[in-house]
Amino acid sequence: MLTGTALHKQFASAERPALDGVDIEVRAGTITTVLGSNGCGKSTLLGALALLDPIDSGSITMDGAPYRASVRGLPDPSPWPTVTIVFQRLFLWPHLTVRQNVNLPWAASARDANERFSEMVSRFDLGGLEDRYPNEISIGQQQRVALARAVALKPKYLLLDEATSALDVKHVTSLLGLLKELRSEGVGILLVTHMIGFAREAADHVVFMADGRIVEQGGADILAAPDTPELSRFLAVLEPSVAVPRSVVDGEMAS
């Protein structure tokens, strides 16, 4: 299990903490979706759990191994690729082809490099793109390349920041199927998304953040009947027909 406890992060230029005492667990073989408005701390949380964005205080453990709250240099033992992250900005190497980008992190040491790459081409519908460069393919195709590169590493914990943002309906559906496959293989997935329908279909557990804190969490049912007014307001902007908070409903019933 990948665990963050009492995570705190304050950027000098910000009035409020990006993370303000966040406790979170990513369990093997489950999908957790993180929702919240822009600037609520979602991406900072992913960077912290990937041990790429040092936190000010708190603790992170991976399968029982503790890591320092504030990373100085490379962590020991290395958490990568046990935990792997795909950033919203993708970070593909512009001077490398699709094949080279996907193969770069592992091909030199993998005996099954060709077979693994072929699997990624099939899984992410990259056929015909293998020898193109990032600037020769669409943003959605670039996003699939970044996802393929991460999955090819065979991580135990996969962190995804807005992985559906540039995908069309066909590839969003394919991604949902792939994430469920990875879950069945024991991978723990933490996914930041603004797509409520995708979160509802994918998630075993839903986390809603606001102002650097986890305000509400639970099963996917909280997206139909939230407990807190914060989540209710957030959902109402995206889905005007969303149910009012259960606490409101219960109060009306009681009266």
N, C-alpha and C positions, 0 to 999 in steps of 0.2 A: 504494500500500500504506500502511496505517495501522500504525505501529510504535511500541511502547513499549520502552525499553531501560533496564535497571537502575532500575526505578521503585521509589521508596521513599516511604512515607507513615506517619507516626507520629502518632496522636491522643494528646493530653496525658493523657486519662483512661484510656488502655489500657496494659497491661504490655508487650504485644508489638506490633510494627509491623503496621499493616493491610496494607501492601505491603512486602515485604522482598526487594528486588532482582529484581523481576519483568521478564522479557523476553517479549514477545508480538508476534505479527504478525497482522494482519487483511488478507488478500489479496482483491482484487477477484474477484468471481465464486466465492466460497467461503463455506461456513457453518462457523463454529467455535463449539462449545458449551463452556461453562465450568461445571464441576461442583465441588461442595465443600459442606461443612457450613456452617450459619449462622455468620457471623462470621469466615469464612476470608479475606475480602477481595474477594469477587467483585464486589459492588456498588461498592466503592471503586475497583476497577480500571476498571469501565465509566465512572464519573464522571471519572476521570483521563483516559482516552482521549478522552472527549467534551470535554475541556478546560473542565469545569465545576467540578471538584474539584481544587484546586491540590495538587501533590505537593511533597515536600521536596527530592528530588533525582532525577536521571535525565533522560531526554530522550524527547520525543514528536515524530515526524515524520509528515506526511501528504503522500503523493505527492512526497516529497523535500523538502517545506517544513518546516523545523524550527520548533518552538515552545518557548518558555522552560519550564524545568522547573517554575517557580513562577509561575503566572499572576497578573499585577497588572493589573486592569482587563480590557478586552476584547482578545483576541489580534488581532494584525495580521500577515498578512491573516486575515480572519474564517474560521474553520473550518466555520461553519454556513451553510447546511444540508448541506454536503458530508458532514459527520458529524452524525447525528441519533440521539437516544437516547429510549427510552420507559422511564420509571422504573416501578418496581413500584407506587408510589403514584399514578401516572397523571397527576395535576396537571391535571385538566379544570377549566375555569372554571365555577363553579356557576351563575352568572347568565347564561350563554350556552347556547343550544340546541346540539344535536348538530351541526346545519349550521354554526352560528357557530364552534363549537370546532374543527371540522375545517378550515374555511375561513380562520380567523383569521391563521395565519402567512403566507399567500401570496395570498389572494384579491384584495387590493387591486392587486397588480401582475401578476396572471395573466390573460391574455386568454381563456384556456380554462377559467376558474374553474368555470362550470356543468358543463362536460363532465368536468372532473377530479373534481368532487364526485360526480357521478353514477357515475363509475367506482369511487370509493371505497365508495359505498353498495352497489353490486353486489358488489364484491370482499369486503366485510366483513359482508354480510348485515344492512345497517342500514335496509332499507326499512321505512317506517312509523314510524321513530324520529327522522326528520330535525328535527322541530320540538319535540321533547321536551327537557327539561332533565336534567342528570346525575342529580338526585335522583329522577327519574321513571322511570329505567331500572335494570336489574340491574347488579351488579358486572361480570359477564361482558360485558354489552353496553357498559358504560363502557370496559372493556379493549379492546374492538374499536374503539371510537371513538378511543381514544388511538393505537392502531396505525394506523388510517386517517389520522389527522392526520400521523403521522410519514411514512408511505409517500407521501402526497400531496405532500410536499416533494421527492420524487425524490432522496433522498440517495445518495451513492456508498458510504457506510459506515453501516450501521444497527446500533445497539446496543440490545439488548432485555433488560430485567431481569425475569425470571420472567413472560414474556409469555403463558404457558399457565396460570398459577396459578388463574384464575377461569373458564376456558373449559370447556364440556362437550365430550364426545367428538366430536360433530359439528364443532364449531368448532376443536378442536385439529387434527383432520384437515384442515380447510380451511386453517388457518394453515400447516401443514406444506406443503401444495400451493403456497400463496402464497410461502413462503420459497424454495421450489425454483424458482418462476417468477422471483423477484427475483434469485436466484443466476444463472439463465440469462441475465438481462439485464445481468449484470456487477456487481451489488451485492455488497459484502463485508459479511457478517453475523456479529456476535458476540452469542451468545445465552446468557444465564444461565438454567439450568433445573434443577429437581429431578426432572424426568420422564426416567428413564433410557431408556425405550422411545422417547420423542420424540427424545432426544439421539442414540440409535443410528440412528434412521431419517433424521435431518436432517443429521448432521454429516459434513463432509469431514475435520474435525480436532477432536479432543477434548482439552481442557485440564482437569486436575484440580488444585485448589488446597487447601492446608491451611496454617494459621498464616501467611498472607500470602505464601506461596511456591507456585510451580508445582512439584508433586511428581512428576507424570507427565503425559505428553502423547503423542499419536500418532493413528492412525486410529481409527475406531469399534470396531475389533476389540479395543482395550484394555478395552472394557466387558465383553467376554466372557472375556478372559484377561489380567487386569492383571499388570504387572510388580512393582508395589510392594505391600507389606502395607497401607499406608495406603489406597490405592484399593480393595484387596480388602475391607478392613473396612468402608469406606464403602458399597460396593455390596452387601455381605452384609446390611446393615441394611435396605436398600431392596428388594433381590432376594436372598432367602436362598439361592437355587440358583446364585448366581453362581460362576463357576469360581475356583479358587484361583490365586494369582499364578503366572505362567509360571516365575519363578525357583524357586519351590517344586517345581513339576512337574518342571523340568529337574533339580533336585537329587535328587529321588526316582528319576528315570530313570537318573541317573548312578550312583546307588548300587545 
